[in-house]
Each structure stands twice: as C-alpha cells, then as structure tokens.
C-alpha cells in the first residue's frame, strides 16, 4: 500500500516562500513520475509541476520561474519550492505519483496553502 504524506502547507504572505514535501511510504524508484496538483475553491484541479524518474520536469505556465520541483531518492521524497507566492496560488496542493507500467496512480491527502496578507 503506497502512502503519500504531505506536511508543509500553511499561511504565507504575498511574495514569500514556502516549501512543500511529499514523503512516499515506499521507494520512489517504483514511480515513473511524481508531481504536484492544486485545486482552488470553485476551480478544477490543475497540474502544477511534475518530475519523471529520468529527471524530466514540466511546470504549469503560471508557476514557471517561481516554483521548483525536486526529488531526493534516498529519502523517498519530492519537494516543491514555491517562491514569490501570489494570492492566486492559494489552493489545496496534492502530491501525485504514477506507475505507467501498471497504470496505477496515487494521490496524497492534500495540504492547504493560503497566500494572504
């Protein structure tokens, strides 16, 4: 049973930084890709950033240049460093993992990020 645990959300002022982490219960080598989604009130869930096991990275246009996704294979953890946060970044952020071979997908419980003064 795979579990994705995401501590690290909270309240931050506009322009400030925040780092999210996603710890997997098993080895992240079994995941072809890991990423972050977010869902704001009244909006659909959207992809924020994804990193593949080969190190390929993609970002949503709205976060390019401000957010950085990275992974630490030794700690089975993926990070999302968010800088220059804007009120529009307020959402519940979910960690995601995919195994393309089996078609399996896992989603964390979500963590609230609120950007407000």
C-alpha positions in Angstrom: 0.0 0.0 0.0 1.5 3.3 -1.1 1.0 6.3 1.0 2.0 9.9 0.2 2.3 12.2 3.1 2.4 16.0 2.6 3.3 18.1 5.5 4.4 21.7 4.9 1.3 23.8 4.0 0.3 26.9 5.8 -0.3 30.7 5.6 2.3 32.8 3.9 2.3 36.5 2.9 2.4 37.5 -0.8 5.9 37.4 -2.2 7.0 34.9 0.4 8.4 31.4 0.0 7.1 28.0 1.1 8.4 24.5 0.6 6.1 21.5 0.4 7.4 18.0 0.8 5.8 14.7 -0.2 7.2 11.5 1.5 6.3 8.2 0.0 5.9 5.1 2.1 7.9 3.1 -0.4 10.7 3.6 -2.8 10.0 6.4 -5.3 12.0 4.4 -7.9 8.8 2.5 -8.5 7.1 5.7 -9.7 7.7 6.8 -13.2 6.6 10.3 -12.3 5.8 12.3 -9.3 4.2 15.7 -9.2 2.0 18.3 -7.6 -1.5 19.3 -8.4 -3.6 22.0 -6.8 -7.3 22.9 -6.6 -8.6 26.3 -5.7 -12.2 26.8 -4.5 -14.6 26.6 -7.4 -11.9 25.6 -9.8 -10.8 22.3 -11.4 -7.7 20.5 -10.2 -4.6 21.5 -12.2 -1.2 20.2 -12.7 1.5 22.4 -11.1 4.7 20.5 -11.7 5.9 17.0 -12.5 9.3 15.2 -12.4 9.9 11.9 -14.0 12.2 9.2 -12.8 14.5 10.2 -15.6 14.6 13.8 -14.3 12.4 15.4 -16.9 10.5 18.3 -15.4 7.4 20.2 -16.5 5.7 23.2 -14.9 2.4 25.0 -15.4 2.9 28.3 -17.2 1.5 30.1 -14.2 4.3 28.9 -11.9 7.3 28.9 -14.2 10.2 30.8 -12.8 8.7 30.8 -9.3 8.3 27.1 -8.4 10.9 24.4 -8.4 10.2 20.7 -8.1 13.0 18.3 -7.0 13.3 14.8 -5.6 15.6 13.1 -3.1 15.6 9.4 -3.9 17.5 8.5 -0.7 14.6 10.0 1.3 11.8 8.8 -1.0 10.7 12.5 -1.0 9.7 15.0 -3.6 9.7 18.7 -2.9 8.0 21.8 -4.3 9.9 25.0 -3.5 7.5 27.9 -4.1 8.8 31.4 -4.2 7.2 34.8 -5.0 3.9 33.4 -3.9 0.7 35.2 -5.1 -2.8 35.1 -3.7 -3.7 33.2 -6.9 -1.6 30.4 -5.6 -4.0 29.7 -2.8 -5.3 26.2 -3.1 -5.1 22.7 -1.7 -1.9 21.1 -3.0 -1.9 17.4 -3.7 1.1 15.1 -4.2 0.7 12.6 -7.0 2.6 9.5 -8.1 2.2 7.4 -11.3 3.4 4.0 -12.3 3.0 3.9 -16.1 3.5 0.2 -16.4 0.5 -0.8 -14.2 -1.5 2.4 -14.8 -1.6 3.0 -11.1 -1.9 6.4 -9.7 -1.7 7.6 -6.1 -2.7 10.9 -4.5 -1.9 12.4 -1.2 -4.4 13.8 1.2 -3.7 17.4 0.3 -2.3 20.3 2.2 -3.7 23.8 2.3 -1.6 26.7 1.1 -3.0 30.2 1.7 -1.3 33.3 0.4 -2.7 36.4 2.1 -1.6 39.5 4.0 
